[in-house]
Amino acid sequence: MDKELQLAMDNAYQVIVEFATIDEIALSKPKEPLYLAFDPDKMEKNEYWDEVISSMIDYFILQEEYEKCAKLKELL
């Protein structure tokens, strides 16, 4: 998979599971573009998160990162 997709998924995981803020992620990597696997403008819609989390689980299954999948499944 491409690097941008991996960064987007990892950043989204940090926000959703580890409760990092988007600002914290951006400040931790100031010279890199910020990629997210979700639309920050839709963060308040619960039904949107189910779709995002399901997509992330599918991605992490392909990457064989099953621990991340398990943590995301707890949120559904």
TORNU-503421 format. One record per residue: residue in one letter; x negated, y negated, z of N, C-alpha, C in turn. Coordinates in nm, 2 decimals. Layout:
// residues N
r type->A n.c1->X n.c2->Y n.c3->Z ca.c1->X ca.c2->Y ca.c3->Z c.c1->X c.c2->Y c.c3->Z;
...
//
This chain:
// residues 76
r type->M n.c1->-0.09 n.c2->0.12 n.c3->0.00 ca.c1->0.00 ca.c2->0.00 ca.c3->0.00 c.c1->-0.09 c.c2->-0.12 c.c3->0.00;
r type->D n.c1->-0.03 n.c2->-0.23 n.c3->-0.04 ca.c1->-0.11 ca.c2->-0.35 ca.c3->-0.05 c.c1->-0.13 c.c2->-0.42 c.c3->0.08;
r type->K n.c1->-0.24 n.c2->-0.50 n.c3->0.09 ca.c1->-0.28 ca.c2->-0.56 ca.c3->0.22 c.c1->-0.17 c.c2->-0.66 c.c3->0.27;
r type->E n.c1->-0.11 n.c2->-0.73 n.c3->0.18 ca.c1->-0.01 ca.c2->-0.83 ca.c3->0.23 c.c1->0.11 c.c2->-0.76 c.c3->0.29;
r type->L n.c1->0.16 n.c2->-0.65 n.c3->0.24 ca.c1->0.27 ca.c2->-0.57 ca.c3->0.30 c.c1->0.23 c.c2->-0.52 c.c3->0.43;
r type->Q n.c1->0.11 n.c2->-0.47 n.c3->0.44 ca.c1->0.06 ca.c2->-0.42 ca.c3->0.57 c.c1->0.05 c.c2->-0.53 c.c3->0.68;
r type->L n.c1->0.00 n.c2->-0.64 n.c3->0.64 ca.c1->0.00 ca.c2->-0.76 ca.c3->0.73 c.c1->0.14 c.c2->-0.80 c.c3->0.77;
r type->A n.c1->0.23 n.c2->-0.80 n.c3->0.68 ca.c1->0.37 ca.c2->-0.84 ca.c3->0.70 c.c1->0.43 c.c2->-0.75 c.c3->0.80;
r type->M n.c1->0.41 n.c2->-0.62 n.c3->0.78 ca.c1->0.47 ca.c2->-0.52 ca.c3->0.87 c.c1->0.41 c.c2->-0.52 c.c3->1.01;
r type->D n.c1->0.28 n.c2->-0.54 n.c3->1.02 ca.c1->0.21 ca.c2->-0.54 ca.c3->1.15 c.c1->0.25 c.c2->-0.67 c.c3->1.22;
r type->N n.c1->0.26 n.c2->-0.78 n.c3->1.15 ca.c1->0.30 ca.c2->-0.91 ca.c3->1.22 c.c1->0.44 c.c2->-0.90 c.c3->1.27;
r type->A n.c1->0.53 n.c2->-0.84 n.c3->1.19 ca.c1->0.67 ca.c2->-0.82 ca.c3->1.23 c.c1->0.68 c.c2->-0.73 c.c3->1.35;
r type->Y n.c1->0.60 n.c2->-0.62 n.c3->1.35 ca.c1->0.59 ca.c2->-0.53 ca.c3->1.47 c.c1->0.55 c.c2->-0.61 c.c3->1.59;
r type->Q n.c1->0.45 n.c2->-0.69 n.c3->1.58 ca.c1->0.41 ca.c2->-0.77 ca.c3->1.70 c.c1->0.52 c.c2->-0.86 c.c3->1.75;
r type->V n.c1->0.60 n.c2->-0.92 n.c3->1.66 ca.c1->0.71 ca.c2->-1.01 ca.c3->1.70 c.c1->0.82 c.c2->-0.93 c.c3->1.77;
r type->I n.c1->0.86 n.c2->-0.82 n.c3->1.70 ca.c1->0.97 ca.c2->-0.74 ca.c3->1.75 c.c1->0.95 c.c2->-0.65 c.c3->1.87;
r type->V n.c1->0.83 n.c2->-0.59 n.c3->1.87 ca.c1->0.80 ca.c2->-0.49 ca.c3->1.98 c.c1->0.72 c.c2->-0.55 c.c3->2.09;
r type->E n.c1->0.62 n.c2->-0.63 n.c3->2.05 ca.c1->0.53 ca.c2->-0.68 ca.c3->2.15 c.c1->0.56 c.c2->-0.83 c.c3->2.20;
r type->F n.c1->0.67 n.c2->-0.88 n.c3->2.14 ca.c1->0.72 ca.c2->-1.01 ca.c3->2.18 c.c1->0.62 c.c2->-1.13 c.c3->2.15;
r type->A n.c1->0.54 n.c2->-1.11 n.c3->2.05 ca.c1->0.45 ca.c2->-1.22 ca.c3->2.01 c.c1->0.53 c.c2->-1.32 c.c3->1.94;
r type->T n.c1->0.49 n.c2->-1.45 n.c3->1.95 ca.c1->0.56 ca.c2->-1.55 ca.c3->1.88 c.c1->0.49 c.c2->-1.57 c.c3->1.74;
r type->I n.c1->0.57 n.c2->-1.62 n.c3->1.65 ca.c1->0.51 ca.c2->-1.65 ca.c3->1.52 c.c1->0.39 c.c2->-1.74 c.c3->1.53;
r type->D n.c1->0.40 n.c2->-1.84 n.c3->1.62 ca.c1->0.29 ca.c2->-1.94 ca.c3->1.64 c.c1->0.17 c.c2->-1.86 c.c3->1.69;
r type->E n.c1->0.19 n.c2->-1.77 n.c3->1.78 ca.c1->0.07 ca.c2->-1.70 ca.c3->1.84 c.c1->0.00 c.c2->-1.62 c.c3->1.73;
r type->I n.c1->0.08 n.c2->-1.56 n.c3->1.64 ca.c1->0.02 ca.c2->-1.48 ca.c3->1.53 c.c1->-0.06 c.c2->-1.57 c.c3->1.44;
r type->A n.c1->0.00 n.c2->-1.68 n.c3->1.40 ca.c1->-0.06 ca.c2->-1.78 ca.c3->1.31 c.c1->-0.19 c.c2->-1.83 c.c3->1.37;
r type->L n.c1->-0.19 n.c2->-1.86 n.c3->1.50 ca.c1->-0.31 ca.c2->-1.92 ca.c3->1.56 c.c1->-0.42 c.c2->-1.81 c.c3->1.58;
r type->S n.c1->-0.38 n.c2->-1.69 n.c3->1.59 ca.c1->-0.48 ca.c2->-1.58 ca.c3->1.61 c.c1->-0.56 c.c2->-1.55 c.c3->1.48;
r type->K n.c1->-0.50 n.c2->-1.59 n.c3->1.37 ca.c1->-0.57 ca.c2->-1.57 ca.c3->1.23 c.c1->-0.56 c.c2->-1.70 c.c3->1.15;
r type->P n.c1->-0.62 n.c2->-1.81 n.c3->1.20 ca.c1->-0.60 ca.c2->-1.94 ca.c3->1.14 c.c1->-0.64 c.c2->-1.95 c.c3->0.99;
r type->K n.c1->-0.73 n.c2->-1.87 n.c3->0.94 ca.c1->-0.78 ca.c2->-1.88 ca.c3->0.80 c.c1->-0.70 c.c2->-1.79 c.c3->0.71;
r type->E n.c1->-0.61 n.c2->-1.71 n.c3->0.76 ca.c1->-0.53 ca.c2->-1.62 ca.c3->0.68 c.c1->-0.39 c.c2->-1.67 c.c3->0.66;
r type->P n.c1->-0.33 n.c2->-1.64 n.c3->0.54 ca.c1->-0.19 ca.c2->-1.67 ca.c3->0.53 c.c1->-0.10 c.c2->-1.58 c.c3->0.62;
r type->L n.c1->0.01 n.c2->-1.63 n.c3->0.66 ca.c1->0.10 ca.c2->-1.56 ca.c3->0.76 c.c1->0.20 c.c2->-1.49 c.c3->0.68;
r type->Y n.c1->0.20 n.c2->-1.36 n.c3->0.68 ca.c1->0.30 ca.c2->-1.27 ca.c3->0.62 c.c1->0.39 c.c2->-1.21 c.c3->0.72;
r type->L n.c1->0.52 n.c2->-1.21 n.c3->0.69 ca.c1->0.62 ca.c2->-1.15 ca.c3->0.78 c.c1->0.71 c.c2->-1.06 c.c3->0.70;
r type->A n.c1->0.76 n.c2->-0.96 n.c3->0.76 ca.c1->0.85 ca.c2->-0.86 ca.c3->0.70 c.c1->0.99 c.c2->-0.90 c.c3->0.72;
r type->F n.c1->1.02 n.c2->-1.02 n.c3->0.77 ca.c1->1.15 ca.c2->-1.06 ca.c3->0.79 c.c1->1.16 c.c2->-1.21 c.c3->0.77;
r type->D n.c1->1.28 n.c2->-1.26 n.c3->0.75 ca.c1->1.31 ca.c2->-1.41 ca.c3->0.73 c.c1->1.33 c.c2->-1.47 c.c3->0.87;
r type->P n.c1->1.24 n.c2->-1.56 n.c3->0.91 ca.c1->1.26 ca.c2->-1.62 ca.c3->1.04 c.c1->1.39 c.c2->-1.70 c.c3->1.06;
r type->D n.c1->1.44 n.c2->-1.75 n.c3->0.95 ca.c1->1.57 ca.c2->-1.82 ca.c3->0.95 c.c1->1.69 c.c2->-1.73 c.c3->0.99;
r type->K n.c1->1.67 n.c2->-1.60 n.c3->0.98 ca.c1->1.78 ca.c2->-1.51 ca.c3->1.01 c.c1->1.76 c.c2->-1.43 c.c3->1.14;
r type->M n.c1->1.67 n.c2->-1.48 n.c3->1.22 ca.c1->1.64 ca.c2->-1.42 ca.c3->1.35 c.c1->1.75 c.c2->-1.40 c.c3->1.45;
r type->E n.c1->1.86 n.c2->-1.49 n.c3->1.43 ca.c1->1.97 ca.c2->-1.48 ca.c3->1.53 c.c1->2.08 c.c2->-1.38 c.c3->1.49;
r type->K n.c1->2.07 n.c2->-1.32 n.c3->1.37 ca.c1->2.17 ca.c2->-1.23 ca.c3->1.33 c.c1->2.14 c.c2->-1.09 c.c3->1.36;
r type->N n.c1->2.21 n.c2->-1.02 n.c3->1.45 ca.c1->2.18 ca.c2->-0.89 ca.c3->1.50 c.c1->2.19 c.c2->-0.79 c.c3->1.38;
r type->E n.c1->2.28 n.c2->-0.80 n.c3->1.29 ca.c1->2.29 ca.c2->-0.70 ca.c3->1.18 c.c1->2.17 c.c2->-0.70 c.c3->1.09;
r type->Y n.c1->2.11 n.c2->-0.82 n.c3->1.08 ca.c1->1.99 ca.c2->-0.84 ca.c3->1.00 c.c1->1.87 c.c2->-0.75 c.c3->1.06;
r type->W n.c1->1.86 n.c2->-0.75 n.c3->1.19 ca.c1->1.75 ca.c2->-0.68 ca.c3->1.26 c.c1->1.76 c.c2->-0.53 c.c3->1.24;
r type->D n.c1->1.88 n.c2->-0.47 n.c3->1.24 ca.c1->1.89 ca.c2->-0.33 ca.c3->1.21 c.c1->1.83 c.c2->-0.29 c.c3->1.08;
r type->E n.c1->1.86 n.c2->-0.37 n.c3->0.98 ca.c1->1.81 ca.c2->-0.35 ca.c3->0.84 c.c1->1.65 c.c2->-0.37 c.c3->0.84;
r type->V n.c1->1.60 n.c2->-0.47 n.c3->0.90 ca.c1->1.46 ca.c2->-0.49 ca.c3->0.91 c.c1->1.39 c.c2->-0.38 c.c3->0.98;
r type->I n.c1->1.44 n.c2->-0.34 n.c3->1.09 ca.c1->1.38 ca.c2->-0.24 ca.c3->1.17 c.c1->1.38 c.c2->-0.10 c.c3->1.10;
r type->S n.c1->1.49 n.c2->-0.07 n.c3->1.03 ca.c1->1.50 ca.c2->0.05 ca.c3->0.95 c.c1->1.39 c.c2->0.05 c.c3->0.84;
r type->S n.c1->1.38 n.c2->-0.06 n.c3->0.78 ca.c1->1.27 ca.c2->-0.07 ca.c3->0.67 c.c1->1.13 c.c2->-0.06 c.c3->0.73;
r type->M n.c1->1.11 n.c2->-0.11 n.c3->0.84 ca.c1->0.98 ca.c2->-0.10 ca.c3->0.91 c.c1->0.95 c.c2->0.04 c.c3->0.95;
r type->I n.c1->1.05 n.c2->0.11 n.c3->1.00 ca.c1->1.04 ca.c2->0.26 ca.c3->1.03 c.c1->1.00 c.c2->0.33 c.c3->0.91;
r type->D n.c1->1.07 n.c2->0.31 n.c3->0.80 ca.c1->1.04 ca.c2->0.38 ca.c3->0.67 c.c1->0.89 c.c2->0.35 c.c3->0.63;
r type->Y n.c1->0.85 n.c2->0.23 n.c3->0.64 ca.c1->0.71 ca.c2->0.19 ca.c3->0.61 c.c1->0.61 c.c2->0.26 c.c3->0.70;
r type->F n.c1->0.63 n.c2->0.26 n.c3->0.83 ca.c1->0.54 ca.c2->0.32 ca.c3->0.92 c.c1->0.53 c.c2->0.47 c.c3->0.91;
r type->I n.c1->0.64 n.c2->0.53 n.c3->0.87 ca.c1->0.64 ca.c2->0.68 ca.c3->0.84 c.c1->0.55 c.c2->0.71 c.c3->0.73;
r type->L n.c1->0.55 n.c2->0.63 n.c3->0.62 ca.c1->0.46 ca.c2->0.65 ca.c3->0.51 c.c1->0.32 c.c2->0.63 c.c3->0.55;
r type->Q n.c1->0.29 n.c2->0.54 n.c3->0.64 ca.c1->0.16 ca.c2->0.51 ca.c3->0.69 c.c1->0.12 c.c2->0.61 c.c3->0.80;
r type->E n.c1->0.21 n.c2->0.70 n.c3->0.84 ca.c1->0.18 ca.c2->0.80 ca.c3->0.95 c.c1->0.15 c.c2->0.73 c.c3->1.08;
r type->E n.c1->0.22 n.c2->0.62 n.c3->1.11 ca.c1->0.20 ca.c2->0.55 ca.c3->1.24 c.c1->0.33 c.c2->0.58 c.c3->1.32;
r type->Y n.c1->0.34 n.c2->0.70 n.c3->1.37 ca.c1->0.46 ca.c2->0.75 ca.c3->1.43 c.c1->0.48 c.c2->0.69 c.c3->1.57;
r type->E n.c1->0.38 n.c2->0.65 n.c3->1.64 ca.c1->0.41 ca.c2->0.58 ca.c3->1.76 c.c1->0.48 c.c2->0.45 c.c3->1.74;
r type->K n.c1->0.45 n.c2->0.38 n.c3->1.64 ca.c1->0.52 ca.c2->0.25 ca.c3->1.61 c.c1->0.67 c.c2->0.29 c.c3->1.57;
r type->C n.c1->0.69 n.c2->0.40 n.c3->1.49 ca.c1->0.82 ca.c2->0.44 ca.c3->1.45 c.c1->0.90 c.c2->0.47 c.c3->1.58;
r type->A n.c1->0.85 n.c2->0.54 n.c3->1.67 ca.c1->0.92 ca.c2->0.57 ca.c3->1.80 c.c1->0.96 c.c2->0.45 c.c3->1.87;
r type->K n.c1->0.87 n.c2->0.35 n.c3->1.88 ca.c1->0.91 ca.c2->0.23 ca.c3->1.96 c.c1->1.01 c.c2->0.15 c.c3->1.88;
r type->L n.c1->1.01 n.c2->0.15 n.c3->1.75 ca.c1->1.11 ca.c2->0.07 ca.c3->1.67 c.c1->1.24 c.c2->0.15 c.c3->1.68;
r type->K n.c1->1.24 n.c2->0.28 n.c3->1.68 ca.c1->1.37 ca.c2->0.35 ca.c3->1.69 c.c1->1.44 c.c2->0.32 c.c3->1.82;
r type->E n.c1->1.37 n.c2->0.30 n.c3->1.93 ca.c1->1.43 ca.c2->0.26 ca.c3->2.06 c.c1->1.51 c.c2->0.13 c.c3->2.05;
r type->L n.c1->1.48 n.c2->0.05 n.c3->1.95 ca.c1->1.55 ca.c2->-0.08 ca.c3->1.94 c.c1->1.68 c.c2->-0.07 c.c3->1.85;
r type->L n.c1->1.70 n.c2->0.04 n.c3->1.79 ca.c1->1.82 ca.c2->0.05 ca.c3->1.70 c.c1->1.94 c.c2->0.10 c.c3->1.79;
//
